[in-house]
Amino acid sequence: MNINTEAIMDFFQFLLNSEEIINKGGLIAITLIVFAETGLFFCFFLPGDYLLFLAGVFWAERGLNLFPLLACIMGAAIVGNYTAYFFGRKVGEKLYHRPDSLFFKRRYLESTNALFLKYGGKSLVIGRFMPIIRTFAPIFAGTSRMDFKEFTTYNVIGAFLWVMSLVASGFYLDKQFPQIKDYIEYIVLFFISITTITIIRAYLKIRSEQLKTPTENAAENQKHS
């Protein structure tokens, strides 16, 4: 069977283009993208933060009701994390033995593990605002057998804060400053920059932890105890 490489590339370009997702796919596409990014480990590359922000901007520009957008995205974010949580409980441990590939890097799990060691369950809330980690945090929670009620609490709080802060801010900023849509490229670049910086900082932190001697690690643990 022949595979149309150009069609596949066009599809991936569509998935990474928030404006195209919103214009062509509408609410259904936005909802599915949010679910996939928060629920499927191989979809970590999908746009998250700037998709939500731009969705709010375009919703305001078109004079649409904000509530259905908020409800659908929040529902997708919550259900996505539940999907990842149960995936983690079922087969999450196998990811630690999975070799690196195009859609998976072991350092993603290491970054998430470092966040959980520092913040515990709150990592599910903090991780919502961190690309890649928001995909792997619920998987790690499932793998570590986090209490389901505790997970649900952090899941709902994290989804609420993430969606409200980004979608609502985009919506109301467009209402106050309609010219904001003329700077979409700069907004996307801003979010991409934040994403890149976050990933680099997490990776460097992991590397520094790995290079510490056992004595240094023991001293640091005693300091925080």
C-alpha positions as CSV (number, residue, x, y, z in Angstrom):
1,M,0.0,0.0,0.0
2,N,1.4,3.4,-1.0
3,I,1.6,6.0,1.6
4,N,1.2,9.6,0.5
5,T,4.1,11.3,2.4
6,E,2.9,14.7,1.4
7,A,-0.6,14.1,2.8
8,I,1.0,12.8,6.1
9,M,3.2,16.0,6.4
10,D,0.1,18.2,5.7
11,F,-1.8,16.4,8.4
12,F,1.0,17.0,11.0
13,Q,1.3,20.6,9.9
14,F,-2.4,20.9,10.5
15,L,-2.0,19.4,14.0
16,L,0.7,21.9,14.9
17,N,-1.1,24.9,13.5
18,S,-3.5,26.2,16.1
19,E,-5.1,28.8,13.8
20,E,-5.9,26.1,11.2
21,I,-7.2,23.8,13.9
22,I,-9.6,26.5,15.1
23,N,-10.6,27.7,11.7
24,K,-11.2,24.4,10.0
25,G,-11.9,22.0,12.8
26,G,-13.8,24.2,15.2
27,L,-14.8,23.1,18.7
28,I,-14.7,19.4,17.9
29,A,-11.0,19.6,16.7
30,I,-10.0,21.7,19.7
31,T,-11.6,19.2,22.1
32,L,-10.0,16.2,20.5
33,I,-6.5,17.9,20.4
34,V,-6.7,18.7,24.1
35,F,-7.9,15.2,25.0
36,A,-5.0,13.7,22.9
37,E,-2.3,15.9,24.4
38,T,-3.4,15.2,28.0
39,G,-4.3,11.6,27.6
40,L,-2.0,9.9,25.0
41,F,1.7,9.8,25.7
42,F,2.6,9.8,22.0
43,C,0.7,13.1,21.5
44,F,2.8,15.2,23.7
45,F,3.9,17.4,20.7
46,L,0.5,18.8,20.1
47,P,-0.1,22.5,20.8
48,G,-1.5,23.1,24.2
49,D,-1.1,26.4,25.8
50,Y,-1.3,28.6,22.7
51,L,-4.1,26.5,21.3
52,L,-6.2,27.4,24.3
53,F,-5.2,31.0,24.3
54,L,-5.9,31.4,20.6
55,A,-9.2,29.6,20.9
56,G,-10.3,32.2,23.4
57,V,-9.1,35.0,21.0
58,F,-10.9,33.6,18.0
59,W,-14.1,32.9,20.0
60,A,-14.3,36.5,21.1
61,E,-13.6,37.7,17.6
62,R,-16.5,35.7,16.3
63,G,-18.8,36.8,19.1
64,L,-19.4,33.2,20.2
65,N,-20.5,32.1,23.7
66,L,-17.5,31.3,25.8
67,F,-19.2,28.7,28.1
68,P,-19.4,25.8,25.5
69,L,-15.7,26.4,24.7
70,L,-14.7,26.3,28.4
71,A,-16.9,23.3,29.1
72,C,-15.6,21.2,26.2
73,I,-11.9,22.0,26.8
74,M,-12.2,21.4,30.5
75,G,-14.0,18.2,30.0
76,A,-11.4,17.0,27.5
77,A,-8.5,17.9,29.8
78,I,-10.1,16.0,32.7
79,V,-11.1,12.9,30.7
80,G,-7.6,13.0,29.1
81,N,-5.9,12.9,32.4
82,Y,-8.1,10.0,33.6
83,T,-7.2,8.1,30.4
84,A,-3.5,8.7,31.1
85,Y,-3.9,7.7,34.8
86,F,-5.5,4.4,34.0
87,F,-2.9,3.8,31.2
88,G,-0.2,4.4,33.8
89,R,-1.8,1.9,36.3
90,K,-2.1,-0.7,33.6
91,V,1.1,-0.5,31.6
92,G,2.9,2.6,32.7
93,E,5.9,0.7,34.1
94,K,6.7,-0.6,30.7
95,L,7.5,2.9,29.5
96,Y,10.6,2.9,31.8
97,H,11.9,0.0,29.7
98,R,10.9,1.5,26.3
99,P,13.8,2.7,24.1
100,D,13.9,6.3,22.9
101,S,12.0,7.0,19.7
102,L,10.6,9.9,17.7
103,F,7.5,10.0,19.9
104,F,9.1,9.0,23.2
105,K,12.2,10.1,25.2
106,R,13.1,8.7,28.6
107,R,14.0,12.1,29.8
108,Y,10.3,13.0,29.7
109,L,9.6,10.5,32.4
110,E,12.7,11.7,34.3
111,S,11.5,15.3,34.2
112,T,8.1,14.2,35.5
113,N,9.6,12.1,38.3
114,A,11.8,15.0,39.4
115,L,8.7,17.2,39.6
116,F,6.7,14.6,41.6
117,L,9.6,14.2,44.1
118,K,9.6,17.9,44.7
119,Y,5.9,18.7,44.8
120,G,4.0,15.4,45.2
121,G,0.4,15.5,44.0
122,K,0.6,19.2,43.3
123,S,2.7,18.3,40.3
124,L,-0.6,17.5,38.5
125,V,-1.6,21.1,38.8
126,I,1.8,22.6,38.2
127,G,2.4,20.2,35.3
128,R,-0.7,21.5,33.5
129,F,1.3,24.6,32.6
130,M,4.4,22.7,31.5
131,P,4.6,21.2,28.0
132,I,5.3,17.5,27.8
133,I,5.1,17.1,31.6
134,R,1.3,17.7,31.5
135,T,1.2,14.6,29.2
136,F,3.3,12.4,31.4
137,A,2.3,13.6,34.9
138,P,-1.0,11.7,35.0
139,I,0.7,8.6,33.6
140,F,3.3,8.8,36.4
141,A,0.4,9.2,38.9
142,G,-1.1,6.0,37.7
143,T,2.1,4.1,37.7
144,S,2.9,5.2,41.3
145,R,-0.7,4.1,42.3
146,M,-1.7,7.6,43.5
147,D,-5.0,7.5,45.4
148,F,-7.8,7.9,42.9
149,K,-9.7,10.5,45.0
150,E,-6.5,12.6,45.5
151,F,-5.8,12.3,41.8
152,T,-9.3,13.4,40.9
153,T,-9.0,16.5,43.1
154,Y,-5.7,17.6,41.5
155,N,-7.0,16.7,38.1
156,V,-10.1,18.9,38.3
157,I,-8.3,21.8,40.0
158,G,-5.4,21.7,37.4
159,A,-7.8,21.5,34.5
160,F,-9.9,24.4,35.8
161,L,-6.9,26.7,36.4
162,W,-5.2,25.8,33.1
163,V,-8.3,26.3,30.9
164,M,-9.6,29.4,32.7
165,S,-6.3,31.2,32.8
166,L,-5.5,30.6,29.1
167,V,-8.9,30.5,27.3
168,A,-10.6,33.2,29.4
169,S,-7.5,35.5,29.2
170,G,-7.5,35.1,25.4
171,F,-11.2,35.8,25.2
172,Y,-11.2,38.9,27.3
173,L,-8.0,40.3,25.9
174,D,-9.5,40.2,22.5
175,K,-12.6,41.9,23.8
176,Q,-10.5,44.7,25.3
177,F,-7.8,44.8,22.5
178,P,-9.4,43.6,19.2
179,Q,-6.1,44.3,17.4
180,I,-4.4,41.4,19.3
181,K,-5.3,39.1,16.4
182,D,-2.8,41.1,14.2
183,Y,0.0,39.7,16.4
184,I,-0.9,36.0,16.4
185,E,2.5,35.0,15.1
186,Y,4.3,36.8,17.9
187,I,1.9,35.2,20.5
188,V,2.7,31.7,19.1
189,L,6.4,32.4,19.1
190,F,6.1,33.6,22.8
191,F,4.4,30.3,23.8
192,I,6.9,28.3,21.8
193,S,9.8,30.1,23.5
194,I,8.3,29.4,27.0
195,T,7.9,25.7,26.0
196,T,11.5,25.5,24.8
197,I,12.9,27.2,27.9
198,T,10.8,24.9,30.2
199,I,12.1,21.8,28.5
200,I,15.7,22.9,28.5
201,R,15.6,23.9,32.2
202,A,14.0,20.5,33.2
203,Y,16.6,18.6,31.2
204,L,19.5,20.6,32.7
205,K,18.1,20.0,36.2
206,I,17.9,16.3,35.6
207,R,21.5,16.2,34.2
208,S,22.8,18.1,37.3
209,E,21.0,15.7,39.6
210,Q,22.5,12.7,37.8
211,L,26.0,14.2,38.1
212,K,25.8,14.7,41.8
213,T,27.8,12.3,44.0
214,P,25.9,10.1,46.6
215,T,27.4,12.3,49.3
216,E,25.9,15.5,47.8
217,N,22.5,13.8,47.3
218,A,22.5,12.7,50.9
219,A,23.4,16.2,52.2
220,E,20.7,17.7,50.0
221,N,18.1,15.3,51.3
222,Q,19.1,15.9,54.9
223,K,18.7,19.7,54.2
224,H,15.1,19.3,53.0
225,S,14.1,16.8,55.7
